[in-house]
Structure formats: C-alpha cells, structure tokens
Amino acid sequence: MLAVAGNTAPSWAHAAANDIAPSVDVAAPDRSGKPDGQVGGQATRIELDGENGNASMSMWYRLAYVPGGTRLRVFDHYARTMQPADPAMLRSERIAWWTANELLGNRHPSFATDELPAWAHIHTGIDTGPSAGLTFALAYLDALTPGALVGNLRVAGTGMVGLDGLVGPVKQIEVKVAAAMLARPDVIFTPNPPQSLEHVTVIDTHTTRHPSAGYTTGQWLNVAGFEQAGRSAAAHPGTVAIVVVYDLRQALAWLCGRTSNATICELARTSANLPIGRY
C-alpha cells in the first residue's frame, strides 16, 4: 500500500513526496460510490541502492494501491527518502532477502540477526505494507545470481511472502492489476484472482500448508503444473499472463517454463525439493 499522513493521502501527495515523474499516469476507475471509496494504483520498478551508490534497475515491478487516490501510475525510478522506512516494508524486505539467500544455499546469519548489505536496500520511499514481499524475493534472487534471471521478461507481482515461501493474500487486487497492465508486463503474479478479467491462470494446487503422507513438497504445490503453464504462455508472446500463486516455488516454476533459463529452472527444482516450513 502507499500512504502519506496515516494512509489517507490523495495520489498527488505521494507523487510530490517521491519527486520523480511517473512514466505512465492515467485516471483510475471511478470507485467513489464503492464501500471502500476511491482507490488509485501504482506499479513501481524494483530499484536497489547498488554498489557505490549506483542504483541498480531490474525487470521486476511491485504493485500497490493508494487509498483516496485518483490515478494509476507506473514508476521506473523511485526516489530515496530521508524519512524512516515503514516497519512492515522493512520486514518484508528482510524476509525476502533471507529467503532468497536460504534458497541459494548462501551462508548467512539467522533471520533474527541477518542484515541486508547497503547495496541491497530497495527504494521504497514512504510506501507502507508487506505486499511487495514476493516481488522483493524474486528481485533478490535475480540480483544474487549471474546474468538476467528472466532475460527481458517484465514481471509484475503482489503478495506478502513468509520465511517458508508462502505467498499471502493482499487487498485491492483489481486496482493493482490495472496499474500493472500499464507497465506492459509479460506476467502478473497475484495470490487472489482479479474479478475484472476473464483470462486468469488458476492452476489446480493445494492451498493448505500441510502435505498429506506420500506427497513431496513439489507435488503438493503442483510445481510441474505451473512449469507447464509457463511453457504454454511462452507459445503466446505478447499476451499478458495473470497467474495466481500461493507459494514462491510456484512463481519460480512458472518462470522456468516461460523462459527455459537454466538458472531459474535450477532454482525452481531445488526449491521444489525443500519441505514446506523451511528453506
């Protein structure tokens, strides 16, 4: 979520605070008559502080909603801020960092004491909330592995992520997806299917976190089904895939199928063999 002054700022207030012009800026659908009132949306490219202060760009876009906002915006750059970062955003960033390193087998401290290196801090401005966790984790996996993990694929996503890879539900999916579409993505990952679109990829999978006897983690999460769905999407370039995921492993499997990239396919297969509840 995006917020200024207690989560009630209009969309122009956040743009002023960010002080960087959006690359896309259009009117949001009128929801003034809805119970939750008017809501804006935003897709923001993940941008790391980078080595020696040289910001590092990515192909990953996090999604957010703006209570009281009237615009849909895409930001390809995001300003640093001197204000303290939102605690929920910071925790989401740390969980994503820890999870990415665990999945890669990197030696690092326990979550309680693990700290991000300076280069890995993400530009989040004064945004709030934990819903960027999935995208943070994917962006960190990209940053920690050689080359471009998904090539030129543009990936947007929303969903909080847990230390076990669980992708949790988030609010305002409709406006988030509307903002994401303006970033011209190849895929949008979301833990809730948007109701406003007809073509959404929902793959048969268990949503509980306790596999029955005889199932591997990968079988329980049906990562093979997600990989196959990614392969099917690769046959239709130029079409935006909207994919419902409940776990980081499922997003990795879909991206493996879509890109056939050896690194991300190895990550997908390694993570599929790890028990739910730990990396």
C-alpha positions, 0 to 999 in steps of 0.5 A: 500500500502507499500512504502519506499522513496515516494512509489517507493521502490523495495520489498527488501527495505521494507523487510530490513526496517521491519527486520523480515523474511517473512514466505512465499516469492515467485516471483510475476507475471511478470507485467513489460510490464503492464501500471502500471509496476511491482507490488509485494504483501504482506499479513501481520498478524494483530499484536497489541502492547498488554498489557505490551508490549506483542504483541498480534497475531490474525487470521486476515491478511491485504493485500497490494501491493508494487509498483516496487516490485518483490515478494509476501510475507506473514508476521506473525510478523511485526516489530515496527518502530521508524519512524512516522506512515503514516497519512492515516494508522493512520486514518484508524486505528482510524476509525476502532477502533471507529467503532468497539467500536460504534458497541459494544455499548462501551462508548467512546469519539467522533471520533474527540477526541477518542484515541486508548489505547497503547495496541491497536496500530497495527504494521504497520511499514512504510506501507502507505494507508487506505486499511487495514481499514476493516481488522483493524475493524474486528481485533478490534472487535475480540480483544474487545470481549471474546474468538476467534471471528472466532475460527481458521478461517484465514481471509484475507481482503482489503478495506478502511472502513468509520465511517458508515461501508462502505467498499471502493474500493482499487487498485491492487486487483489481486496482493493482492489476490495472496499474500493472497492465500499464507497465506492459508486463509479460506476467502478473503474479497475484495470490487472489484472482482479479474479478475484472478479467476473464483470462486468469491462470488458476492452476489446480494446487493445494492451498493448505500448508500441510502435505498429506503422507506420500506427497513431496513438497513439489507435488503438493504445490503442483510445481510441474503444473505451473512449469507447464503453464509457463511453457504454454504462455511462452507459445503466446508472446505478447499476451499478458499472463495473470497467474495466481500463486500461493507459494514462491516455488510456484512463481519460480516454476512458472518462470522456468517454463516461460523462459527455459533459463537454466538458472531459474529452472535450477532454482525452481527444482531445488526449491521444489525439493525443500519441505514446506516450513523451511528453506 
